[in-house]
Amino acid sequence: MKLNKLNPRWDAYDRRDSFWLQLLCLKYLGLWPPEDTDQATRNRYIAYGWALRIVFLHLYALTQALYFKDVKDINDIANALFVLMTQVTLIYKLEKFNYNIARIQACLRKLNCTLYHPKQREEFSPVLRSMSGVFWLMIFLMFVAIFTIIMWVMSPAFDNERRLPVPAWFPVDYHRSDIVYGVLFLYQTIGIVMSATYNFSTDTMFSGLMLHINGQIVRLGSMVKKLGHDVPPERQLVATDAEWKEMRKRIDHHSKVYGTMYAKVTECVLFHKDILSFGDEVQDIFQGSIFAQVCASVIIICMTLLQATGDDVTMADLLGCGFYLLVMTSQVFIFCYVGNEISYTTDKFTEFVGFSNYFKFDKRTSQAMIFFLQMTLKDVHIKVGSVLKVTLNLHTFLQIMKLSYSYLAVLQSMESE
């Protein structure tokens, strides 16, 4: 599959392929160790990844932090803080990502397990929709980031004096030497590109996995609605993993002892339990980094707006702030949107059960269906954070926007005084 295909033709049985662009970026950025290789090769790759992050991320953030020794007013603070907060948050997110890389790789392998393969025609649509959502989400964030980088790199050309794309302090005076200025300009440009790539590649891993989980929940809903109805024969799947073989053995046993319909209800119960377990694993891996991003976004959005409303802002600066603001708000919105979608979809399970032909069930099957219904009545919310829990939904997104605007109003009043 090539990037220039505007409508990729996905294989519903290879759901990991929807992450191919993320995996390509992470591979070259040193954040995706080879899964099937010896430990020595993995160690060399890990060292390569650390070298990139130290030079173009940690040292890059240090030069921005040192800039604060020369700040004079709120505008200077806004110019430096809105990028530094992104860098500090990104460093924390990448270390969490790197620490949990084995679990993340296991999640992508789990995504392709036989249990998640569609078996009826109606089940293909939510799976394929999830795959397209993951791909286009990555494309959207990537192109917005590219336009932001272009504006930041172009903005110094509109100033009368020589300056760098991002406020930073260096132990050399780049105003006097074209060579020094060119080297530092190139260093910052590479750092900006790498930071942006780190950001949208890792953030879309969480959002993409949650989109796939939502697609599997919708698929489970279609399975529940068909219970008791006459449906075409299911596609026979070849078991490729031990977990599915064990589950299939259990379902076949129930089919022989209690009947086909009871076995189908049992399959739905086991499938539902597995989806929730998978969602809990993804949530546990990313909750620290997503919480940090949500909290930092309040300050970042506020400072970006403050910089954009300054008196000496050029058109390139304004466009750069606009695209950067779009990236920051999109990141938070996507997190909140996928959390909201999962909560909304799981709340509809009672409706799915109502579409089933439960009048045909025998007593034992009806009891199993009631048990399944009780399981689905539990509210499912995606929460991030350890001590302070933040629920990812659209209400939270609106609260973040309101809080950012409130801080902006306070800072603007301080500036006017």
Salt bridges, closest charged atoms under 4 A:
GLU35 OE2 - ARG16 NH2 2.62
GLU35 OE1 - ARG109 NH1 2.73
ASP70 OD1 - LYS69 NZ 3.63
GLU95 OE2 - ARG53 NE 3.54
GLU95 OE2 - HIS58 NE2 3.95
GLU122 OE1 - LYS226 NZ 3.93
GLU123 OE1 - ARG219 NE 2.80
GLU123 OE2 - LYS226 NZ 3.35
ASP159 OD2 - ARG163 NE 2.26
ASP173 OD1 - HIS175 ND1 3.12
ASP173 OD2 - ARG176 NE 3.37
ASP178 OD1 - ARG162 NH2 2.44
ASP203 OD1 - LYS93 NZ 2.95
GLU234 OE1 - LYS119 NZ 3.69
GLU234 OE2 - LYS264 NZ 3.62
GLU243 OE1 - LYS110 NZ 3.10
ASP252 OD1 - ARG248 NE 3.39
GLU267 OE2 - LYS119 NZ 2.31
ASP274 OD2 - LYS110 NZ 2.94
GLU281 OE2 - ARG103 NE 2.98
ASP284 OD2 - ARG103 NH2 2.77
ASP317 OD1 - ARG163 NH2 3.04
